C-alpha cells in the first residue's frame, strides 16, 4: 500500500533515498524498484530483518536495476547516524504521530536532506484519526501508539518552522478509514470479528486487483476521509540552520 505519489516525488537512478521509520518497507521497496539507492531506517530490529530479506529477494529476482544499492540501518529518528545532506530524497511515512519530540525529528530530517532535496511526509488525517480516538482508548494509548492528532495546517507550520519550503499535498487511503473505525468500535485486537474480517478481505482484494470502481470511489472520497495526509516539502538551496 503506497501512500506517497511518486509523480509528485520523483525517484530514480542517481537518487539516494532515506525511508525514515520504514516499518515493513513498502516505500523503500518502491524506491528501490525505481532505481534509487535506498536506506531503510528504523528502530525495530525485526522489521529491518524482514526488509533486508525482501531487498535480497528483489536483487535475486532482478526487480531492481543492476548496480542499485539497498541497505537497512537501525537507529533513532532523533539522532540519525548520517552526515549532513546525505540524501536528496527522504520519505517519512506515518512516523511523526508516534514521536513525543516530533519537531526534533523534523530537524534531523532537515539535517540529513541535501539542499534542494525533497521530502514526503505523511501522517494520519485529522478527521479519521479523531474518530478512531473517540471510538477506542486502546487505539492511541497502546505502547508505540499515536501521541497526537495533526491538522494539515499544524503539520505544515511545524515543517515550515524547521526550514522547509511547503509544496503540494493530498490525502490517501479513504477506503481504509472505515476499516479502522470498525476495529476501534469492536476492539482493536478483535481481528476475528465478522465485520472486520469481511472489510479486510475487501481491502486485500482491492489492493491486489485495483478494480476501476473502487479506485474511482477512493479517489472521490480521499479529500473527505482519506486516512493519511501527505505533504511534500523542499529544503532550500541556501539553507539556514534548522
N, C-alpha and C positions, 0 to 999 in steps of 0.2 A: 504494500500500500504506500504509494509515493505521495507525499504532501507537497513537496516543492515542485513548482512549474519550471521545468528546465528550458522553456522558451524565454522565460524572464531571468533565468540563472544559467547562462550558457556555460557548459563544461565540456572540455575535450582535450586532445593531446596538447601537452605543454603546460596544462594547469596542474597545480598542486592543491589538493582539496583536503581540508580537515573536516571530518564528521564528528562534531563535538557532542559528547553524550550519545554515541552511536547506537546504543541498545542492541537490537537484533541485526543492525547493519543495512537496513533497507536502502537508505540513501547512499551509503558507501558503495554498495554493490552497483547501483545505477551509475554513479560517477565513474567507477572502475570500468564498466561496460562501455562507457563513452570515451575511454582512452586517457583519463586523467590518472595521475599518480595520487594515491589516496592513503590517508592516515585515519584509521578508525580509532577514536579515543573515548575511553570510558573508565569508570572506576570498578565496574563489575567484571571480575575475572572470568566467570562462567560465560557471560555474553561474549566477551572478547575471544574466548576459545572457540565458540561457535562461529564467530565472524571469520577468524583465521582459517578454520576448516573450509568455510564457503569460499574464501579467497583462493585457497589451494585448488578446490574443485573447479572454480571458474578458470584458473590458469590451465588446468589439465584438459578442460573441455574447449579451450580456445575462445572463451566468452569475452576475453579482454584482449585488446591489441598487443602484439608481441612487444616486449620492452617496457610495458607499463608496470608500475610497481604498486603494491598494496601491502600495508602492514597494520598491525594493531599496537596500540600503546596504552598502558594503564596509567591513570593519574587523576589529579584533582583539577576540576574546571577553574578553581580559584588560583591555581599555581601550576600552569602547564609547563612541561619540560621542553619548550620550543623557543628558539631565538625570535627576536622581534622580526616581524614581516616574513615569517616562514612560509606563509600560504597566500595564494591570490584568490582562493575561494574558501569560505567557511560555511558549513551548514550547522545550525543549532536548532534541532527539531525536538520540540516538547521537552526542554530541559530547564528553562529558567523558572517555570512554575514550581519546580521541586526545590529550588535553592533559596534559603533564607537571605543570602547575600547576593541577590541577583545582579545588582549594579557592579559588584566586584567582578563577577564572571563576565559581564559585558565588557568591562575594561580589559580583561585578559583576552577576550575575543578580539577587541580592537588592537591590542598589542601585537598579537601573532599574525594579524592580517596585513598584507603588504599595502602600502599606499596605492590607491587606485583599485584595490581589490574589492570584491563584493561578498556580502554575506546574506544568507537566507535564514531568517529567524521565525520559528513557528511556536505558538503557544495555544492552549485551548481557548476558544472564543468565549466571550463573556456570557451570553445568554445560555447556551447549552451547559456550560460549566456551572453557572449559578443554579440551574435546575438540578444538576447532579448533587451539589452541596445541600440543596434543600431537601432532596429525597433521601439522602443517606449520610449519616455522620461518619460511617466507616470509610466511605469513598475518599475523604480527604484527611482523616486522622490516622490512617494506617501508616506504618513505618515506610518512609520513602514516598509518601503521598504528596499531594499538591498543597503548598503553603499559602498560595494567593490566587486570586482571580484577576486577570488583566482585562481592562478595556483596551481596545486598539490604541486609543489616544495615550493611555498611560505607557504602554509598551513603546510607542514611537517617541514619546517625550523622554523616556529613560535612554533609549538608543541615541537620540539627538544630543542629550546632555553628555553622553560618553564621547561624542565627537563625530558620529556617523552622519552622513547625508541620507535622508529618508527617500526611498524610492517607492515603487508601486506596492500594492498589497492586494490580497484576495483571501477568500475563505474556501475551505475544502472539507470533504467528507460529511456532507449533510446527512447521508443515509446512515452514518454511524452514530449520530446523536441519539436517535430513538433507542438504539441498542443499549447505550449506556444509561439512558433513563429507565429502561426496563430492568437492567441489572441493579441499579440503585433502588428501584421500587421493591424488588423481590428479595434483595440481599446480594451484595457484591460477590459473595463466594458461591452463590447458587447457580452454577453453570448448567445444572441439570433441569432447571425449571423449563417446562414445555415451551413457554413463550420465548424465553431466552434462546433455547436450542433452535427453535424454528427461525428466529430472526438471524441467528448466527449462520445457519445454513444458507439463508438468502444472501447474506453478505459474502460468504465464501463463493457461492455461485456467481454473484455479481463480479467479484474480483477476477475470477477465472474466465468468465465468458464475456464480460463487458457488453451486455446487450444494449442496443440503442435506447430502449425505453427507460432503463434505469439510469443510463448516462445522461439522457436529456432531463430526467426528473431531478437528479442530483445537481446538475448544473443550474437548474432553475431555483432549487432550494438553498444552494450554497450561501447566497448573500443573506439569507434569513437565519438558517440554523446550521450553517457549516460548523463542524466540530472543532476545526482548527482555523486560526487566522495566521496568514503568512505575510511577513513584511520583509522587503528586500532593501538592503542598505549598502552604502558605499563608503569606504574610507577615503577621505580627500587625498589628492596627490601631495598637497602641502599640509601634512597632518601635524597638529599640535599635540601636546601631551594629553593622554586620556584622563 
